[in-house]
Amino acid sequence: MSPVKESAARFAGKTRLSLAVADCTDFLAALPDDSVDLIITDPAYSGMNNYLKLGRGRIVGEYKDAGEEGAKWFPEFIDNPPSFSRFLTQCQRVLRNNRHVYIMFDSYSFISLAPLVRNALDVKNVIVWDKMHIGMGHYFRRRHELILFASKGRRSIPSRGMADIWEVPRIVRPHYPTQKPVALFSRMIECSAEPGFTVCDPFVGSGSSAVAALLAGCNFIGADISSRAVDIANDRCTELLATGIDPLEKTVQLASA
Ligand SMILES: C[S@@+](CC[C@H](N)C(=O)[O-])C[C@H]1O[C@@H](n2cnc3c(N)ncnc32)[C@H](O)[C@@H]1O
């Protein structure tokens, strides 16, 4: 593997959690073919910052700990169509057959990049994540994000009675910028994974997807280009597994806790 750093928690001799500092595409490129059972991911798109002309400010920037004016919360994925296509090609390659993918998009990236997913995977649905409270935004303030649901091969979901609008409250005062609720990833996993599956998130951030995977008895493999993010995610998962409680969302607990 190319990652600079890799950390793993081992249980009964079996690796359940593996986190690496790496670029998303490099990370996936180092994995074998057909080695992942589910991809759930929330990329740091750069398009909204770079191209969307809204008011005076950038969407992501000036985070209070960032230090310099205009500094970003975290590195952004250069999400032009060629780089996003390379990323998608790797997603398709590492995914086993008859498995699912969930890729989150802000509305700007959805317009520019989501159509490319059709070249790599079978797009099944666009799910609306209703955050239930308005956030920032110009003109109409944002209350939702989009989740593109796709498959490689055929796989059903457990029920035909589920809507494509998911009401999950946003995290208020997050520990990590753009930290997503564990419940959001748990819903993806409930619909598309079984205990023992290997769940993958190449933009792991604070590790909310990893927590959801561990809660469901899945293995988790993930990466982030930021070593700070990987440290946060690793500490978070280690504490969850040691105490049964998610230190970043205290109401989230392992069933046995
Ligand atoms: C939107 S955040 C993910 C937040 C995460 N879902 C959570 O709940 O904490 C996106 C992450 O992508 C990372 N990132 C940016 N560019 C990347 C790249 N080229 N490869 C991998 N990770 C990258 C950022 O450091 C950031 O942590």
The ligand as an SDF file (V2000), in Angstrom:
LIG
                    3D

 27 29  0  0  0  0  0  0  0  0999 V2000
  -16.6520   16.0820    3.8360 C   0  0  0  0  0  0  0  0  0  0  0  0
  -15.2550   15.5050    4.7020 S   0  0  0  0  0  0  0  0  0  0  0  0
  -15.7430   13.9180    5.3130 C   0  0  0  0  0  0  0  0  0  0  0  0
  -16.4740   14.0370    6.6160 C   0  0  0  0  0  0  0  0  0  0  0  0
  -16.8550   12.6980    7.1770 C   0  0  0  0  0  0  0  0  0  0  0  0
  -17.9300   12.0870    6.4150 N   0  0  0  0  0  0  0  0  0  0  0  0
  -17.2770   12.8280    8.6310 C   0  0  0  0  0  0  0  0  0  0  0  0
  -18.4190   12.4960    8.9790 O   0  0  0  0  0  0  0  0  0  0  0  0
  -16.4450   13.3040    9.4190 O   0  0  0  0  0  0  0  0  0  0  0  0
  -14.1860   15.0780    3.3800 C   0  0  0  0  0  0  0  0  0  0  0  0
  -12.8020   14.6210    3.7680 C   0  0  0  0  0  0  0  0  0  0  0  0
  -12.0950   14.3700    2.5630 O   0  0  0  0  0  0  0  0  0  0  0  0
  -10.7230   14.6070    2.8120 C   0  0  0  0  0  0  0  0  0  0  0  0
  -10.0320   14.7320    1.5120 N   0  0  0  0  0  0  0  0  0  0  0  0
   -9.8720   15.8160    0.7220 C   0  0  0  0  0  0  0  0  0  0  0  0
   -9.2210   15.5020   -0.4010 N   0  0  0  0  0  0  0  0  0  0  0  0
   -8.9720   14.1750   -0.3510 C   0  0  0  0  0  0  0  0  0  0  0  0
   -8.3500   13.2510   -1.2310 C   0  0  0  0  0  0  0  0  0  0  0  0
   -7.8480   13.6360   -2.4150 N   0  0  0  0  0  0  0  0  0  0  0  0
   -8.2930   11.9610   -0.8460 N   0  0  0  0  0  0  0  0  0  0  0  0
   -8.7960   11.5520    0.3490 C   0  0  0  0  0  0  0  0  0  0  0  0
   -9.3810   12.3880    1.2280 N   0  0  0  0  0  0  0  0  0  0  0  0
   -9.4860   13.6800    0.8780 C   0  0  0  0  0  0  0  0  0  0  0  0
  -10.6870   15.8300    3.7010 C   0  0  0  0  0  0  0  0  0  0  0  0
   -9.4990   15.8920    4.4520 O   0  0  0  0  0  0  0  0  0  0  0  0
  -11.9490   15.6130    4.5640 C   0  0  0  0  0  0  0  0  0  0  0  0
  -11.6310   15.0310    5.8070 O   0  0  0  0  0  0  0  0  0  0  0  0
  1  2  1  0
  2  3  1  0
  2 10  1  0
  3  4  1  0
  4  5  1  0
  5  6  1  0
  5  7  1  0
  7  8  2  0
  7  9  1  0
 10 11  1  0
 11 12  1  0
 11 26  1  0
 12 13  1  0
 13 14  1  0
 13 24  1  0
 14 15  1  0
 14 23  1  0
 15 16  2  0
 16 17  1  0
 17 18  1  0
 17 23  2  0
 18 19  1  0
 18 20  2  0
 20 21  1  0
 21 22  2  0
 22 23  1  0
 24 25  1  0
 24 26  1  0
 26 27  1  0
M  CHG  2   2   1   9  -1
M  END
$$$$
